[in-house]
Amino acid sequence: MIGGLLSLLSAVTFAYANASVRRGVLTGTVLQAVAISLPVALPFFLVAMAVSGGMAALATFNARTLVLLALAGIVHFALARYCNYRATKAIGANLVAPVQQYSLVITLVLAITWLDEALTPLRMLGIVLVVAGPAFTLRADGEAKPAALPEGVTPFAPQYREGYLYALLSALGFGVSPILIGMAFQTKGLAIGIAGGFFSYVAATLFIVLAFILPGERRSFRAIDRESTKWFVMSGIAVGLSQMTRYMALAVAPVSVVTPIQRLSMVFRIYFGAWLNPHHEVFGGRLIAGTLISLAGALALSVSIDGMMNALPLPASVISAMTWSWHFTWP
């Protein structure tokens, strides 16, 4: 249950991070967004490590674990985040969100084939509901339209080719990184998860620092305005909390449970977008229905089958169906 709650918190904070960075890239660049938002989270990880015993956990990591965590950090926090921000700048967060659902399919397929995780009827139902909720919410309808523009605001013109390309690339990165994290953790625990997230963040930060060795990028970073900086910092704090709780969730729960619940960020980002960016996104109906469907899926993924069987007087046929599982085996 704790893994599901941590995943849900990660989804909410990640949604806010996307909406705030969308506000920032209206005037700033994508690389500025990554360079500022990434290291902002490191102090939070340090505090969490000091409280949870993460420093001692970090000392137990072997070379294989460190390599996998570094790769996960570079893929997720640096490369996929850059692609996500660039897609968001090009077409807006609402159009990016449906494409990024492909990361769920990538993660689940890899989790079943590489990590020997099992599919159960309850998980399959939860996955279907979590995927259906955002898809239903983000589906275009005849009443969807942007908020009325105030005087002096330039209409938003999506750059579809660039946006969808980078949205697909971000989905690939977001889909692969949970598998790398799952392969890295030899033992489970919240301290292990926090320590792993901290190391991944450090690796990603060092990777991004290399980009600013180029003279042109250094000049670009110095030219950033105060308004963009404010939103990038807020996004960095939110995404840091999101990734910390994500690593904690992956350290105590299966990848096939954590990742679908995090898809709820596709719903929450619409609410945050309506709040922060009403003139730079397109909004339609179906929000309440989509949220309820997704939350039902999150509940199905979070609930313990053993706990349900102990709490409810279920017939033997229902118990037999609920405890069925499927494992992939290589030929």
HUTAGI-V541091 format. One record per pair of residues at least 24 apart in sequence whose ideal C-beta (glycine too) atoms are under 7 Angstrom apart, sorted by the first residue. I is the first residue (numbers start at 1). J is the second residue. D is the distance in Angstrom with one decimal. If there is no record, write none. Layout:
# HUTAGI-V541091
i->I j->J d->D
i->I j->J d->D
This chain:
# HUTAGI-V541091
i->1 j->302 d->5.9
i->1 j->304 d->6.5
i->2 j->252 d->6.0
i->3 j->249 d->4.8
i->3 j->252 d->4.8
i->3 j->253 d->2.5
i->3 j->257 d->6.1
i->3 j->258 d->6.2
i->4 j->253 d->6.9
i->4 j->257 d->6.6
i->4 j->261 d->5.9
i->4 j->298 d->6.6
i->4 j->301 d->6.3
i->4 j->302 d->2.7
i->6 j->245 d->4.6
i->6 j->248 d->5.2
i->6 j->249 d->3.9
i->7 j->249 d->4.5
i->7 j->258 d->4.7
i->7 j->261 d->3.8
i->7 j->262 d->5.4
i->8 j->261 d->5.8
i->8 j->264 d->6.5
i->8 j->298 d->6.1
i->9 j->245 d->4.8
i->10 j->242 d->4.7
i->10 j->245 d->4.2
i->10 j->246 d->4.3
i->10 j->249 d->6.4
i->10 j->262 d->5.7
i->11 j->261 d->6.5
i->11 j->262 d->4.8
i->11 j->264 d->4.2
i->11 j->265 d->4.1
i->11 j->268 d->6.2
i->12 j->268 d->5.3
i->13 j->238 d->4.8
i->13 j->241 d->4.6
i->13 j->242 d->3.9
i->14 j->239 d->6.3
i->14 j->242 d->4.0
i->14 j->265 d->4.5
i->15 j->265 d->4.3
i->15 j->268 d->3.5
i->15 j->269 d->3.8
i->15 j->272 d->5.4
i->16 j->238 d->4.6
i->16 j->272 d->5.1
i->17 j->235 d->4.6
i->17 j->238 d->3.9
i->17 j->239 d->3.8
i->17 j->242 d->6.1
i->18 j->88 d->6.6
i->18 j->93 d->5.2
i->18 j->269 d->5.0
i->19 j->93 d->6.4
i->19 j->269 d->5.7
i->19 j->272 d->3.6
i->19 j->273 d->4.9
i->19 j->276 d->4.7
i->19 j->277 d->6.3
i->20 j->231 d->5.0
i->20 j->234 d->4.8
i->20 j->235 d->4.2
i->20 j->238 d->6.5
i->20 j->276 d->6.3
i->21 j->85 d->5.8
i->21 j->88 d->6.7
i->21 j->231 d->6.7
i->21 j->232 d->6.6
i->21 j->235 d->4.1
i->22 j->88 d->5.2
i->22 j->93 d->5.1
i->22 j->273 d->6.8
i->22 j->277 d->5.3
i->22 j->280 d->6.9
i->23 j->231 d->4.6
i->23 j->276 d->5.2
i->23 j->277 d->5.7
i->24 j->228 d->4.7
i->24 j->231 d->3.3
i->24 j->232 d->4.7
i->24 j->235 d->6.5
i->25 j->85 d->6.3
i->25 j->88 d->6.6
i->25 j->89 d->4.3
i->26 j->280 d->6.6
i->27 j->225 d->6.0
i->27 j->227 d->6.2
i->27 j->228 d->5.0
i->28 j->224 d->5.7
i->28 j->228 d->3.2
i->28 j->232 d->6.7
i->29 j->220 d->6.0
i->30 j->82 d->6.2
i->30 j->85 d->4.6
i->30 j->86 d->4.6
i->30 j->89 d->5.8
i->31 j->211 d->6.4
i->31 j->217 d->6.4
i->31 j->220 d->6.9
i->32 j->220 d->6.7
i->32 j->221 d->6.1
i->32 j->224 d->5.1
i->32 j->228 d->6.7
i->32 j->232 d->6.7
i->33 j->85 d->5.0
i->33 j->232 d->5.2
i->34 j->78 d->6.9
i->34 j->81 d->5.7
i->34 j->82 d->5.2
i->34 j->85 d->6.3
i->34 j->208 d->5.8
i->35 j->208 d->5.6
i->35 j->212 d->6.7
i->35 j->221 d->6.3
i->36 j->229 d->6.4
i->36 j->232 d->3.9
i->36 j->233 d->6.3
i->36 j->236 d->6.2
i->37 j->232 d->5.0
i->37 j->235 d->4.8
i->37 j->236 d->3.4
i->37 j->239 d->6.1
i->38 j->77 d->6.1
i->38 j->204 d->6.1
i->38 j->205 d->5.3
i->38 j->208 d->5.8
i->38 j->236 d->6.6
i->39 j->205 d->5.0
i->40 j->233 d->5.7
i->40 j->236 d->3.0
i->40 j->237 d->5.8
i->40 j->240 d->6.3
i->41 j->201 d->6.0
i->41 j->236 d->5.8
i->41 j->239 d->6.6
i->41 j->240 d->2.4
i->41 j->243 d->6.8
i->42 j->201 d->5.9
i->42 j->205 d->6.9
i->44 j->240 d->5.0
i->44 j->241 d->6.7
i->44 j->244 d->6.5
i->45 j->194 d->6.6
i->45 j->197 d->6.1
i->45 j->198 d->4.0
i->45 j->201 d->6.1
i->45 j->244 d->6.2
i->48 j->194 d->4.9
i->48 j->244 d->6.1
i->49 j->194 d->5.5
i->49 j->195 d->6.1
i->49 j->198 d->5.8
i->52 j->190 d->5.9
i->52 j->191 d->4.5
i->52 j->194 d->5.3
i->53 j->191 d->4.5
i->54 j->191 d->5.0
i->54 j->194 d->4.4
i->54 j->195 d->4.1
i->54 j->198 d->6.6
i->57 j->191 d->4.3
i->57 j->192 d->5.0
i->57 j->195 d->4.2
i->58 j->195 d->4.1
i->58 j->199 d->6.5
i->65 j->184 d->4.8
i->65 j->186 d->6.6
i->66 j->199 d->6.6
i->68 j->180 d->5.1
i->68 j->183 d->5.5
i->68 j->184 d->3.7
i->69 j->184 d->5.0
i->69 j->196 d->5.1
i->69 j->199 d->4.8
i->69 j->200 d->4.9
i->70 j->199 d->6.9
i->70 j->200 d->6.8
i->70 j->203 d->3.8
i->71 j->180 d->5.4
i->72 j->177 d->4.7
i->72 j->180 d->3.9
i->72 j->181 d->5.0
i->72 j->184 d->6.8
i->72 j->200 d->5.2
i->73 j->200 d->2.9
i->73 j->201 d->6.0
i->73 j->203 d->4.2
i->73 j->204 d->4.1
i->74 j->203 d->5.8
i->74 j->204 d->5.4
i->74 j->207 d->5.0
i->75 j->173 d->5.0
i->75 j->176 d->5.9
i->75 j->177 d->5.0
i->75 j->180 d->6.9
i->76 j->173 d->6.0
i->76 j->174 d->6.5
i->76 j->177 d->3.6
i->77 j->200 d->6.5
i->77 j->201 d->6.1
i->77 j->204 d->3.6
i->78 j->204 d->4.3
i->78 j->207 d->4.8
i->78 j->208 d->5.4
i->79 j->173 d->5.3
i->80 j->170 d->4.8
i->80 j->173 d->2.7
i->80 j->174 d->5.1
i->80 j->177 d->6.8
i->83 j->166 d->4.4
i->83 j->169 d->4.2
i->83 j->170 d->3.8
i->83 j->173 d->6.5
i->84 j->170 d->4.0
i->86 j->166 d->4.5
i->87 j->163 d->4.8
i->87 j->166 d->3.9
i->87 j->167 d->4.1
i->87 j->170 d->6.1
i->90 j->158 d->6.7
i->90 j->159 d->4.2
i->90 j->162 d->4.5
i->90 j->163 d->3.6
i->90 j->166 d->6.8
i->91 j->158 d->4.2
i->91 j->159 d->6.4
i->91 j->160 d->6.1
i->91 j->163 d->3.0
i->92 j->156 d->6.7
i->92 j->158 d->6.3
i->92 j->280 d->6.3
i->92 j->281 d->5.0
i->93 j->269 d->5.5
i->93 j->273 d->5.4
i->93 j->281 d->6.4
i->94 j->138 d->6.4
i->94 j->270 d->6.3
i->94 j->273 d->6.3
i->94 j->281 d->4.9
i->94 j->282 d->6.1
i->95 j->158 d->6.5
i->95 j->163 d->6.4
i->96 j->163 d->6.8
i->96 j->167 d->4.7
i->97 j->134 d->6.6
i->97 j->138 d->5.8
i->97 j->266 d->4.4
i->97 j->269 d->6.2
i->98 j->135 d->6.6
i->98 j->138 d->5.0
i->99 j->164 d->6.2
i->99 j->167 d->3.9
i->99 j->168 d->6.1
i->99 j->171 d->6.1
i->100 j->167 d->6.1
i->100 j->170 d->6.2
i->100 j->171 d->4.7
i->100 j->174 d->6.5
i->101 j->131 d->6.2
i->101 j->134 d->6.5
i->101 j->135 d->7.0
i->101 j->263 d->6.5
i->101 j->266 d->6.8
i->102 j->171 d->4.4
i->102 j->175 d->7.0
i->103 j->171 d->4.2
i->103 j->174 d->4.0
i->103 j->175 d->3.7
i->104 j->131 d->6.4
i->104 j->259 d->5.9
i->104 j->260 d->6.1
i->104 j->263 d->5.6
i->106 j->172 d->6.6
i->106 j->175 d->2.9
i->106 j->176 d->6.6
i->107 j->175 d->4.7
i->107 j->178 d->5.1
i->107 j->179 d->6.4
i->107 j->255 d->6.2
i->107 j->259 d->4.6
i->108 j->256 d->5.6
i->108 j->259 d->6.9
i->110 j->179 d->4.4
i->111 j->179 d->6.4
i->111 j->182 d->6.9
i->111 j->255 d->4.3
i->111 j->256 d->4.9
i->112 j->328 d->4.7
i->113 j->328 d->5.2
i->114 j->179 d->6.0
i->115 j->179 d->6.8
i->115 j->182 d->5.3
i->115 j->183 d->6.9
i->115 j->255 d->6.3
i->116 j->327 d->6.3
i->117 j->254 d->5.2
i->117 j->255 d->6.4
i->117 j->256 d->5.0
i->118 j->325 d->4.0
i->118 j->326 d->6.3
i->118 j->327 d->5.2
i->119 j->325 d->6.6
i->119 j->326 d->4.9
i->120 j->305 d->6.9
i->120 j->324 d->6.7
i->120 j->325 d->5.0
i->121 j->321 d->5.9
i->121 j->322 d->6.1
i->121 j->324 d->6.1
i->122 j->300 d->5.5
i->122 j->305 d->6.2
i->122 j->322 d->6.2
i->123 j->256 d->6.2
i->123 j->257 d->7.0
i->123 j->301 d->6.1
i->125 j->300 d->5.2
i->126 j->260 d->6.2
i->126 j->297 d->4.6
i->126 j->300 d->3.4
i->126 j->301 d->3.6
i->127 j->260 d->5.0
i->127 j->297 d->7.0
i->129 j->293 d->5.5
i->129 j->294 d->6.7
i->129 j->296 d->5.2
i->129 j->297 d->2.9
i->129 j->300 d->6.4
i->130 j->260 d->4.4
i->130 j->261 d->6.7
i->130 j->263 d->5.0
i->130 j->264 d->6.8
i->130 j->294 d->5.4
i->130 j->297 d->3.5
i->130 j->298 d->6.2
i->130 j->301 d->6.9
i->131 j->263 d->6.5
i->132 j->293 d->5.7
i->133 j->267 d->6.1
i->133 j->290 d->4.7
i->133 j->291 d->6.7
i->133 j->293 d->3.8
i->133 j->294 d->2.8
i->133 j->297 d->6.3
i->134 j->263 d->6.1
i->134 j->266 d->3.6
i->134 j->267 d->5.4
i->134 j->290 d->6.3
i->134 j->294 d->6.2
i->136 j->286 d->5.6
i->136 j->289 d->6.3
i->136 j->290 d->4.5
i->136 j->293 d->6.2
i->137 j->267 d->5.5
i->137 j->270 d->6.5
i->137 j->286 d->5.1
i->137 j->287 d->5.7
i->137 j->290 d->2.8
i->137 j->291 d->7.0
i->138 j->266 d->6.8
i->139 j->286 d->6.5
i->140 j->284 d->6.3
i->141 j->284 d->4.8
i->141 j->285 d->5.7
i->141 j->286 d->6.9
i->143 j->284 d->6.2
i->143 j->285 d->5.8
i->144 j->282 d->5.7
i->144 j->283 d->6.5
i->144 j->284 d->3.1
i->145 j->282 d->6.8
i->146 j->279 d->6.7
i->146 j->281 d->7.0
i->146 j->282 d->5.1
i->147 j->278 d->4.0
i->147 j->279 d->5.4
i->149 j->279 d->5.5
i->153 j->279 d->5.4
i->156 j->280 d->4.8
i->178 j->250 d->6.3
i->178 j->255 d->5.0
i->178 j->258 d->7.0
i->178 j->259 d->5.5
i->179 j->255 d->6.7
i->181 j->247 d->6.8
i->181 j->250 d->5.1
i->182 j->250 d->6.3
i->182 j->255 d->4.7
i->185 j->251 d->5.8
i->188 j->251 d->5.5
i->188 j->252 d->5.7
i->189 j->251 d->5.9
i->190 j->248 d->5.0
i->190 j->251 d->6.3
i->190 j->252 d->6.6
i->192 j->251 d->4.9
i->193 j->247 d->4.2
i->193 j->248 d->4.1
i->193 j->250 d->6.2
i->193 j->251 d->3.0
i->194 j->244 d->6.4
i->194 j->247 d->6.5
i->194 j->248 d->6.2
i->196 j->247 d->5.3
i->196 j->251 d->7.0
i->197 j->243 d->5.7
i->197 j->244 d->5.4
i->197 j->247 d->3.5
i->257 j->301 d->5.0
i->260 j->297 d->6.8
i->260 j->301 d->5.6
i->261 j->298 d->4.8
i->261 j->301 d->5.6
i->261 j->302 d->6.9
i->264 j->294 d->5.1
i->264 j->298 d->6.0
i->267 j->291 d->5.1
i->267 j->294 d->5.3
